[in-house]
């Protein structure tokens, strides 16, 4: 690491998973705010490699972890890999951060909950993941907390961005080849742009916030409702039909209620969290 031991006028920020959908926007947001930031990603950086991780933690003043195994269905069969990336590596990151006195911002997921509540989830609700991806992410939260480092966990949901695949982009791709789509209407949450997450992360970074927080765009909508919104804005002539999750079988079970109560994190932010419609419309104009 070239910056090891060098004099720095401003803190060095490491973004793990820096070329992914969230990581790319996070590096850009940190750069725009004047942080000395560097993104780390495969193939030259592997979060499961102990020496890679030690080198980055030692050379940095704060670590923002976007690196994750995110294939929800794939985690059902590649369980060991999902836990190695999402749990074991995060625990090791926390231990190194505690050793070197670094602050860690780690991103988690709504999938730590089972989605059975009839209200939005708050940070103190007991997790109960219903798939291997959720179990691996919860284990990562727990290992980070047990490491003794200074940390902040931000749980996200339904993220989308210009630099990766998401429910939004995959649905648009399907509309190119299929004239009729069935989309689940019993999964409810809030589509959240990675640009919003990056902006909030920079605010948390500036004050080294500690604790666990929920973050999503304001308001709630079903997957079916998101698709309707997207197709109407893009003028796509596709016949949409609502269906239930029980009719749309996938290897991993998804929580039906992903709604977050974001009042805790809102108290730390200078601006109100924008409605999901506003962020999604801006995203669609950029495509």
Beta strands, then each sheet from edge to edge (+ up, - down):
strand 1: 12-16
strand 2: 36-40
strand 3: 62-65
strand 4: 103-109
strand 5: 150-156
strand 6: 159-160
strand 7: 180-184
strand 8: 188-189
strand 9: 192-193
strand 10: 211-214
strand 11: 221-222
strand 12: 239-243
sheet 1: 2+ 1+ 3+ 4+ 5+ 10+
sheet 2: 6+ 9+
sheet 3: 7+ 12+
sheet 4: 8+ 11-
end
